[in-house]
Amino acid sequence: IDGKTYYEFKQEWQDKNISMLYMREENGVVYQYEESLKKETIRYDSKFTEGYSWKSAKGKDSYKIISYHGELRTPYCEYKNLLVIEANVSFGKFKFYYLKGHGYIGATKDDKPASCLTPE
């Protein structure tokens, strides 16, 4: 897209809807391509410290680094030392959990489990 290479993630939701997510990393910054805006939003910057917050390219959604030592229990196991990013978006308040060296582990919506990585 616009000469940049993105990883494409297929998200399959409980209601069987499918959405696509386009992300790339450059110099410690993770960008998400916003199709509707034809712009990028910063999803994470390795220079961000706990408590740092920022807005999406649209300006309506906000993100905040909650912790670099978070925990998440999934039906498969319990994870520790996770990056936790809070996202306040139009369709809810989420916390996204990431494991260093692996990536996405899971998410909660309004502090209830919303999704997680599965062994499959």
C-alpha positions, 0 to 999 in steps of 0.5 A: 500500500503506497509503496509500503509492505504490511502484514495482513491479519484476518480477524474472525469475530464471534458473529462470523464477521470478518475484518482485515487489519494491516500493520507494519513495523519500522524503526521500533514503530508499529503502524496500522493502515486505516483503509477508510482514511488512507492514512496510518495510525501509530499502534505502538512506539518502542519509545513510549513509556507507561502512562503515555497516551496518543490519538489515532489518525482519525483523532477520535480513538485514543491509546495508552500504555498501561503496563509492560508487566501485565498479566492475562489468563486465557483458556489455554494458559496464563501469561506474564510480563505483557505489554498492555495497551488500552484502546478507547474506540468507537465500539468500546474500551479494550485492553490489548496484550502483547508478549515480547518476541511473539506479539498479540496474545489477547484482548479484553473489552470492558475488562471481560475476555474478548479474544485470545491466541489459540493453539490452533 
